[in-house]
């Protein structure tokens, strides 16, 4: 019989084993250094959530701009590059391109931070979780749903549209408030300067004459003296009042009562209700259409509602939906949301077109709020002008009445 030849295993010396151990240790050290570098980069970039490039606090507007520009650029690069549904090496290049194309240090830093997490093996949704103050839950949830469903390009496109619509809504509100605030501030400044510097010099002539002054003139003199002598105390009282109100609103129940009171104010309540309803329906629409479960969509949508009674209503509606109630019926029980929005949501549930009806409800509320803001601004402008004009007229009459009395005495 032929004997089977057994191959001999080459002997391994102790020095070879030591070299192998040294190589393994070097690889481990390299891996630790790499992960440490990635973590350090992510931590360093995460500081951008709270500080701007000049060291000042990051405002909500800064965070919104970061989020908007980042989503827009990433969406454009992924769609143009045909990367479709995966965050792989090509998408890493897209993240790098976002950082290189961004002129703002904020966006560049966030892009590098997200890329560092993706390179270390995390998904895009998990990478966004490290920037919770910049990317809200609605963004993280929709991206996660897009990655799971294989429709990330479509989801990013919807996120870009959603962010743009929110930015447009915010701009409308800010633009509606700029003119009244500036007009009121300038008018009050001019009136105070007149009372403190101009009126005392003009009216002082009548005081030295010894004549009996009209009550309007005496009131003006008293108010002018009060501003000159007690201006520091007035500023102190205003500061204490603002501080007290600010601290009171930090209490949840006090803030809730204030928000409930706002909803009862005729015009302001309508604007607040419409603004929050538009936020809720549009957020619910993008989450539901992205494949996020209904209960999770309702929970996340409640977080974008700034009015506390309305947020509580959404949270209670979520509990009723969990128990089997219809969404429209559950929201209608609070009596806070506009009837048209409730009707559209209920119609969408019945017809199986909830996504489309939610979009229509959001668009309807935004248009209605835009119309309300325009009407309010058109009414507020002449009201402010008339009010300030009456104050100036009272000051002028207080100065002219003693002159009329002197002319009558001469005649």
PAZA-598509 format. One record per residue (C-alpha): x, y, z; residue in three letters; chain. Coordinates in steps of 0.02 Angstrom, whole numbers, plus 32768, in hexadecimal, padded with zeros to 4 digits. Example, Ala and Ser with C-alpha at 12.3 -4.5 7.8 and 13.67 -1.06 7.14 Angstrom:
SITE:xx:yy:zz:type:mol
SITE:8267:7F1F:8186:ALA:A
SITE:82AC:7FCB:8165:SER:A
This chain:
SITE:xx:yy:zz:type:mol
SITE:8000:8000:8000:UNK:A
SITE:8039:80AF:7FD7:UNK:A
SITE:8059:8114:806F:UNK:A
SITE:800C:81C2:8075:UNK:A
SITE:8090:8247:8082:UNK:A
SITE:806C:82BE:8110:UNK:A
SITE:80A4:8370:80F4:UNK:A
SITE:8106:83B2:8183:UNK:A
SITE:80CF:8457:81CF:UNK:A
SITE:815E:84D0:81D0:UNK:A
SITE:819A:84F8:827B:UNK:A
SITE:816D:85A2:82C2:UNK:A
SITE:81F2:85F2:8329:UNK:A
SITE:81D4:865B:83C3:UNK:A
SITE:8214:86F4:8366:UNK:A
SITE:818F:86DC:82DE:UNK:A
SITE:8109:86D4:8361:UNK:A
SITE:814A:8773:83B1:UNK:A
SITE:814B:87CB:8307:UNK:A
SITE:8097:8793:82E7:UNK:A
SITE:8061:87D3:8391:UNK:A
SITE:80B8:8878:836D:UNK:A
SITE:805D:8889:82C6:UNK:A
SITE:7FB5:8861:8316:UNK:A
SITE:7FD5:88E2:839E:UNK:A
SITE:8004:8962:831B:UNK:A
SITE:7F63:8941:82BA:UNK:A
SITE:7EFD:8950:835A:UNK:A
SITE:7F55:89F2:8388:UNK:A
SITE:7F35:8A35:82D9:UNK:A
SITE:7E7D:8A08:82E6:UNK:A
SITE:7E70:8A5B:8390:UNK:A
SITE:7EC6:8AF8:8351:UNK:A
SITE:7E54:8AFD:82B9:UNK:A
SITE:7DB6:8AEB:8320:UNK:A
SITE:7DF8:8B6A:839D:UNK:A
SITE:7E19:8BE4:8310:UNK:A
SITE:7D6A:8BCA:82C9:UNK:A
SITE:7D1C:8BE0:8375:UNK:A
SITE:7D84:8C7C:8393:UNK:A
SITE:7D4F:8CC4:82EC:UNK:A
SITE:7C98:8C9E:830F:UNK:A
SITE:7CA5:8CEA:83BD:UNK:A
SITE:7CFD:8D84:837B:UNK:A
SITE:7C7D:8D9E:82F3:UNK:A
SITE:7BED:8D7C:836A:UNK:A
SITE:7C1F:8E1A:83C8:UNK:A
SITE:7BDD:8E79:8332:UNK:A
SITE:7B2F:8E4F:8371:UNK:A
SITE:7B47:8ECA:8400:UNK:A
SITE:7BCD:8F44:83C4:UNK:A
SITE:7BE6:8FA7:8326:UNK:A
SITE:7C8D:8FC8:82D4:UNK:A
SITE:7CA5:9068:8339:UNK:A
SITE:7C82:9011:83DF:UNK:A
SITE:7BD1:9054:83F8:UNK:A
SITE:7B39:8FE8:8418:UNK:A
SITE:7AEB:8F94:8380:UNK:A
SITE:7A3E:8FDA:8363:UNK:A
SITE:79A6:8F78:8328:UNK:A
SITE:79B3:8FD2:8282:UNK:A
SITE:7A68:8F99:826E:UNK:A
SITE:7A36:8EE5:8290:UNK:A
SITE:79A6:8EF2:8215:UNK:A
SITE:7A18:8F35:818C:UNK:A
SITE:7A95:8EA9:81AE:UNK:A
SITE:7A0D:8E27:81A1:UNK:A
SITE:79C0:8E72:8105:UNK:A
SITE:7A62:8E88:80A4:UNK:A
SITE:7AA4:8DDD:80D7:UNK:A
SITE:7A07:8D81:80A1:UNK:A
SITE:79FD:8DE3:7FFD:UNK:A
SITE:7AB2:8DC1:7FCF:UNK:A
SITE:7AB2:8D0A:8002:UNK:A
SITE:7A0F:8CEB:7FA6:UNK:A
SITE:7A50:8D3F:7F08:UNK:A
SITE:7AF5:8CDF:7F09:UNK:A
SITE:7AA5:8C36:7F2A:UNK:A
SITE:7A21:8C4D:7EA2:UNK:A
SITE:7A9B:8C92:7E21:UNK:A
SITE:7B1C:8C0E:7E47:UNK:A
SITE:7A9E:8B82:7E33:UNK:A
SITE:7ACB:8B40:7EDE:UNK:A
SITE:7A17:8B13:7EFA:UNK:A
SITE:79F3:8AB1:7F95:UNK:A
SITE:7A9A:8A89:7FE5:UNK:A
SITE:7B15:8AE7:8050:UNK:A
SITE:7BB5:8A95:8015:UNK:A
SITE:7C5F:8AD2:7FDC:UNK:A
SITE:7C12:8B3D:7F54:UNK:A
SITE:7B9E:8B8D:7FD2:UNK:A
SITE:7C35:8BAE:8041:UNK:A
SITE:7C78:8C14:7FB0:UNK:A
SITE:7BD2:8C70:7FAB:UNK:A
SITE:7BE4:8C9A:8064:UNK:A
SITE:7C95:8CD6:8044:UNK:A
SITE:7C56:8D40:7FB3:UNK:A
SITE:7BD2:8D8E:8025:UNK:A
SITE:7C5A:8DC6:809C:UNK:A
SITE:7CC9:8E08:800F:UNK:A
SITE:7C3D:8E67:7FB7:UNK:A
SITE:7BFA:8EB8:8055:UNK:A
SITE:7C37:8F67:8077:UNK:A
SITE:7BF3:8F68:8129:UNK:A
SITE:7C63:8F19:81AC:UNK:A
SITE:7BC8:8ED5:8203:UNK:A
SITE:7B90:8E6D:816E:UNK:A
SITE:7C42:8E36:8147:UNK:A
SITE:7C5B:8DF9:81F9:UNK:A
SITE:7BB6:8D9B:8200:UNK:A
SITE:7BDB:8D46:8159:UNK:A
SITE:7C86:8D0E:8195:UNK:A
SITE:7C3D:8CCF:8238:UNK:A
SITE:7BB6:8C69:81DF:UNK:A
SITE:7C37:8C25:8165:UNK:A
SITE:7CA7:8BEF:81F5:UNK:A
SITE:7C19:8B89:823F:UNK:A
SITE:7BEB:8B3C:8197:UNK:A
SITE:7CA1:8B0A:8179:UNK:A
SITE:7CA6:8AB6:8223:UNK:A
SITE:7C19:8A42:81ED:UNK:A
SITE:7B7B:8A9E:8224:UNK:A
SITE:7AE2:8ABE:81B7:UNK:A
SITE:7AB6:8B6F:8182:UNK:A
SITE:7A24:8B73:81FE:UNK:A
SITE:7A97:8B3C:828C:UNK:A
SITE:7B16:8BBE:8257:UNK:A
SITE:7A93:8C47:825E:UNK:A
SITE:7A6A:8C12:8311:UNK:A
SITE:7B0D:8C62:834B:UNK:A
SITE:7AC7:8D0B:8315:UNK:A
SITE:7A1D:8D04:8369:UNK:A
SITE:7A19:8DBF:8387:UNK:A
SITE:7A2B:8DDF:82CD:UNK:A
SITE:79CC:8D4D:8282:UNK:A
SITE:7923:8D35:82DB:UNK:A
SITE:78CE:8C8D:82F1:UNK:A
SITE:7869:8CA3:8251:UNK:A
SITE:7909:8CA7:81EA:UNK:A
SITE:7959:8C13:8241:UNK:A
SITE:78BC:8BAA:8238:UNK:A
SITE:789C:8BCC:817F:UNK:A
SITE:7951:8BA9:814F:UNK:A
SITE:794B:8B06:81B2:UNK:A
SITE:78AA:8AD6:815A:UNK:A
SITE:78F7:8B02:80B1:UNK:A
SITE:798F:8A95:80D2:UNK:A
SITE:7923:8A03:8109:UNK:A
SITE:78A9:8A12:8077:UNK:A
SITE:7930:8A33:7FF3:UNK:A
SITE:78E8:8ADE:7FC5:UNK:A
SITE:796A:8B51:8012:UNK:A
SITE:7976:8BC1:7F78:UNK:A
SITE:78B9:8BDE:7F79:UNK:A
SITE:78B9:8BFC:8035:UNK:A
SITE:7945:8C7D:8029:UNK:A
SITE:78E6:8CD5:7F9F:UNK:A
SITE:784C:8CDF:800F:UNK:A
SITE:78B5:8D1B:80A1:UNK:A
SITE:78FD:8DA5:8035:UNK:A
SITE:784D:8DDD:8003:UNK:A
SITE:7812:8DCF:80B7:UNK:A
SITE:78A3:8E39:80F8:UNK:A
SITE:7888:8EBB:8071:UNK:A
SITE:77CE:8EC8:8099:UNK:A
SITE:77F5:8EDF:8152:UNK:A
SITE:7876:8F64:812A:UNK:A
SITE:77F9:8FBE:80BA:UNK:A
SITE:7776:8FB8:8144:UNK:A
SITE:77EF:8FFE:81C3:UNK:A
SITE:7822:908A:814D:UNK:A
SITE:776D:90BC:8133:UNK:A
SITE:7752:90CC:81EE:UNK:A
SITE:77F5:912C:8209:UNK:A
SITE:77D3:91A3:8178:UNK:A
SITE:7724:91C4:81BB:UNK:A
SITE:776C:91F7:8263:UNK:A
SITE:7801:9260:8229:UNK:A
SITE:77A3:92FC:81F1:UNK:A
SITE:7731:930F:828A:UNK:A
SITE:77C1:92F1:8302:UNK:A
SITE:7834:936E:82AA:UNK:A
SITE:77AA:93F0:829B:UNK:A
SITE:7779:93DF:8351:UNK:A
SITE:782D:93E6:838D:UNK:A
SITE:7859:9481:8328:UNK:A
SITE:77B8:94DA:835A:UNK:A
SITE:77D0:94B8:8413:UNK:A
SITE:7885:94F0:8409:UNK:A
SITE:7855:9595:83B6:UNK:A
SITE:77C8:95B5:8434:UNK:A
SITE:783B:9593:84C9:UNK:A
SITE:78C1:9606:8483:UNK:A
SITE:7840:968F:8469:UNK:A
SITE:77FF:967C:851C:UNK:A
SITE:78AD:9679:8569:UNK:A
SITE:790A:96FF:8502:UNK:A
SITE:7891:9769:849C:UNK:A
SITE:77F5:977C:8508:UNK:A
SITE:784D:97BA:85A8:UNK:A
SITE:78A2:9849:8549:UNK:A
SITE:7803:9880:84F3:UNK:A
SITE:778B:986D:8586:UNK:A
SITE:7807:98B5:8603:UNK:A
SITE:77E1:9962:85BD:UNK:A
SITE:772B:9952:85F1:UNK:A
SITE:7757:9916:86A0:UNK:A
SITE:77C0:99B2:86C3:UNK:A
SITE:7734:9A24:8686:UNK:A
SITE:76C6:99F4:8719:UNK:A
SITE:762A:99DC:86B0:UNK:A
SITE:75AD:9952:86CF:UNK:A
SITE:75D4:98C4:8657:UNK:A
SITE:7553:9850:8606:UNK:A
SITE:7543:97A1:8650:UNK:A
SITE:758B:9753:85B1:UNK:A
SITE:7628:97BE:85C1:UNK:A
SITE:7638:979A:867B:UNK:A
SITE:7628:96DF:8657:UNK:A
SITE:76AE:96EC:85D2:UNK:A
SITE:7724:9748:8648:UNK:A
SITE:7706:96C6:86D1:UNK:A
SITE:7727:9635:865B:UNK:A
SITE:77C3:968A:8616:UNK:A
SITE:7807:96A8:86C6:UNK:A
SITE:77DF:95F5:86F5:UNK:A
SITE:7844:95B2:8661:UNK:A
SITE:78D8:9622:8688:UNK:A
SITE:78DD:95FC:8742:UNK:A
SITE:78AD:9545:8743:UNK:A
SITE:78EE:9500:869F:UNK:A
SITE:7967:948D:86F8:UNK:A
SITE:78DC:9448:8767:UNK:A
SITE:786D:942F:86CE:UNK:A
SITE:78F4:93CA:8678:UNK:A
SITE:790E:9365:8717:UNK:A
SITE:7853:933E:8727:UNK:A
SITE:784C:930B:866F:UNK:A
SITE:78E4:929B:8686:UNK:A
SITE:7899:9249:8720:UNK:A
SITE:77F2:9232:86C6:UNK:A
SITE:7845:91E0:862E:UNK:A
SITE:78AF:9171:869F:UNK:A
SITE:7815:913D:8705:UNK:A
SITE:77B1:9114:8669:UNK:A
SITE:7842:90B1:8621:UNK:A
SITE:7859:904D:86C0:UNK:A
SITE:779E:9030:86D0:UNK:A
SITE:7795:8FEB:8620:UNK:A
SITE:781B:8F6B:864D:UNK:A
SITE:7796:8F19:86B8:UNK:A
SITE:7735:8E9B:864E:UNK:A
SITE:7689:8EC2:8697:UNK:A
SITE:76A0:8F7F:868D:UNK:A
SITE:76DB:8F71:85DA:UNK:A
SITE:7648:8F01:85B0:UNK:A
SITE:75CD:8F7F:85F9:UNK:A
SITE:7620:900A:8594:UNK:A
SITE:7614:8FA4:84F3:UNK:A
SITE:755E:8F7B:8518:UNK:A
SITE:753E:9035:8531:UNK:A
SITE:7593:905C:848B:UNK:A
SITE:751C:8FE5:8430:UNK:A
SITE:7488:904B:8473:UNK:A
SITE:74C7:90F0:842C:UNK:A
SITE:7464:9111:8389:UNK:A
SITE:74EE:9130:8309:UNK:A
SITE:7589:90F2:8363:UNK:A
SITE:7531:9051:8394:UNK:A
SITE:7500:902F:82E0:UNK:A
SITE:75B3:904A:82A6:UNK:A
SITE:75FB:8FD9:832F:UNK:A
SITE:757A:8F51:830C:UNK:A
SITE:7597:8F58:8250:UNK:A
SITE:7655:8F5A:825F:UNK:A
SITE:765B:8EC4:82D3:UNK:A
SITE:75DA:8E64:826E:UNK:A
SITE:763F:8E7F:81D0:UNK:A
SITE:76DD:8E42:8226:UNK:A
SITE:7684:8DA9:826A:UNK:A
SITE:762D:8D74:81CA:UNK:A
SITE:76C5:8D8E:815B:UNK:A
SITE:7737:8D2F:81D2:UNK:A
SITE:76B8:8CA3:81E6:UNK:A
SITE:76A8:8C9C:8128:UNK:A
SITE:7761:8C85:8104:UNK:A
SITE:7777:8C05:818F:UNK:A
SITE:76E0:8B9F:815D:UNK:A
SITE:770B:8BA3:80A4:UNK:A
SITE:77BE:8B6D:80CC:UNK:A
SITE:7782:8ACD:811D:UNK:A
SITE:7795:8AFE:81D3:UNK:A
SITE:770F:8AA7:823E:UNK:A
SITE:7675:8B11:8264:UNK:A
SITE:768D:8B16:8320:UNK:A
SITE:7744:8B45:830E:UNK:A
SITE:7714:8BC9:828D:UNK:A
SITE:7694:8C15:8304:UNK:A
SITE:7711:8C15:8393:UNK:A
SITE:7798:8C6D:832D:UNK:A
SITE:7719:8CE5:82E0:UNK:A
SITE:76E2:8D1A:838E:UNK:A
SITE:7793:8D55:83B3:UNK:A
SITE:778E:8DD9:8329:UNK:A
SITE:76F0:8E29:8374:UNK:A
SITE:772A:8EBD:83DC:UNK:A
SITE:7681:8EE3:842D:UNK:A
SITE:7677:8E74:84C8:UNK:A
SITE:75B9:8E57:84CD:UNK:A
SITE:75BE:8E24:8416:UNK:A
SITE:7654:8DB3:8437:UNK:A
SITE:75F6:8D61:84C7:UNK:A
SITE:7562:8D48:8453:UNK:A
SITE:75CF:8CEC:83D4:UNK:A
SITE:761C:8C80:845D:UNK:A
SITE:756F:8C52:84A1:UNK:A
SITE:7534:8C2F:83EF:UNK:A
SITE:75CA:8BBA:83DA:UNK:A
SITE:7590:8B57:8471:UNK:A
SITE:74DF:8B4A:842B:UNK:A
SITE:7522:8B12:8382:UNK:A
SITE:7587:8A8B:83DC:UNK:A
SITE:74E3:8A51:8429:UNK:A
SITE:7492:8A44:837E:UNK:A
SITE:7445:8AF0:8360:UNK:A
SITE:744E:8B48:82B7:UNK:A
SITE:74CF:8BD3:82A9:UNK:A
SITE:7452:8C59:8274:UNK:A
SITE:73D8:8C2C:82FF:UNK:A
SITE:7463:8C27:8382:UNK:A
SITE:74A3:8CD4:8350:UNK:A
SITE:73F3:8D1C:8347:UNK:A
SITE:73CF:8CF1:83FE:UNK:A
SITE:7442:8D7D:8439:UNK:A
SITE:73E0:8E02:83DB:UNK:A
SITE:7480:8E62:83BA:UNK:A
SITE:74AD:8E35:8307:UNK:A
SITE:7456:8E8C:8275:UNK:A
SITE:73BB:8E32:8234:UNK:A
SITE:73FB:8E31:817F:UNK:A
SITE:749B:8DD6:81B0:UNK:A
SITE:7439:8D55:8214:UNK:A
SITE:73C3:8D3B:8180:UNK:A
SITE:7453:8D21:8106:UNK:A
SITE:74AB:8CA6:817A:UNK:A
SITE:740A:8C43:8194:UNK:A
SITE:73E9:8C41:80D9:UNK:A
SITE:749A:8C02:80BA:UNK:A
SITE:7483:8B74:8136:UNK:A
SITE:73DE:8B41:80E7:UNK:A
SITE:741D:8B48:8033:UNK:A
SITE:74C9:8AFF:8058:UNK:A
SITE:7520:8B9D:801D:UNK:A
SITE:755B:8BDF:80C5:UNK:A
SITE:7603:8C1E:8083:UNK:A
SITE:75B2:8C8A:7FFE:UNK:A
SITE:752E:8CCF:8073:UNK:A
SITE:75B1:8CFA:80F6:UNK:A
SITE:7611:8D58:8070:UNK:A
SITE:7572:8DB4:803E:UNK:A
SITE:754C:8DDE:80F3:UNK:A
SITE:75FB:8E26:810C:UNK:A
SITE:75F1:8E8C:806B:UNK:A
SITE:7543:8ECB:8099:UNK:A
SITE:757D:8F03:8146:UNK:A
SITE:7618:8F59:8101:UNK:A
SITE:75B1:8FB9:8081:UNK:A
SITE:752F:8FE9:8104:UNK:A
SITE:75B6:9021:817D:UNK:A
SITE:760C:9085:80F4:UNK:A
SITE:7567:90DB:80CF:UNK:A
SITE:754A:90FD:8189:UNK:A
SITE:75F9:9146:819F:UNK:A
SITE:75E3:91B5:8106:UNK:A
SITE:753B:91F5:8146:UNK:A
SITE:7580:920F:81F5:UNK:A
SITE:7615:926F:81B1:UNK:A
SITE:75A7:92DB:8141:UNK:A
SITE:753D:9308:81D8:UNK:A
SITE:75CC:931B:8252:UNK:A
SITE:762D:939A:81EA:UNK:A
SITE:75A6:9422:81E8:UNK:A
SITE:7576:93FC:829D:UNK:A
SITE:7629:9417:82D7:UNK:A
SITE:763B:94B5:826F:UNK:A
SITE:7597:94FC:82B2:UNK:A
SITE:75C5:94CF:8366:UNK:A
SITE:7671:9520:835C:UNK:A
SITE:7626:95B4:8301:UNK:A
SITE:75AA:95CE:8390:UNK:A
SITE:7637:95CD:840E:UNK:A
SITE:769A:964D:83AA:UNK:A
SITE:75FA:96B5:8396:UNK:A
SITE:75E1:96B2:8453:UNK:A
SITE:7694:96F0:846E:UNK:A
SITE:767E:977B:83ED:UNK:A
SITE:75D6:97B1:8438:UNK:A
SITE:7621:97B3:84E7:UNK:A
SITE:76A5:982C:84A7:UNK:A
SITE:762E:9899:8440:UNK:A
SITE:75A0:98AC:84BE:UNK:A
SITE:7602:9923:8531:UNK:A
SITE:7631:998A:8498:UNK:A
SITE:7579:9999:8469:UNK:A
SITE:7552:99D1:851B:UNK:A
SITE:75D7:9A59:8514:UNK:A
SITE:7592:9A98:846E:UNK:A
SITE:74E3:9AA1:84B8:UNK:A
SITE:7523:9B04:854D:UNK:A
SITE:757A:9B7F:84DA:UNK:A
SITE:74DC:9B97:8473:UNK:A
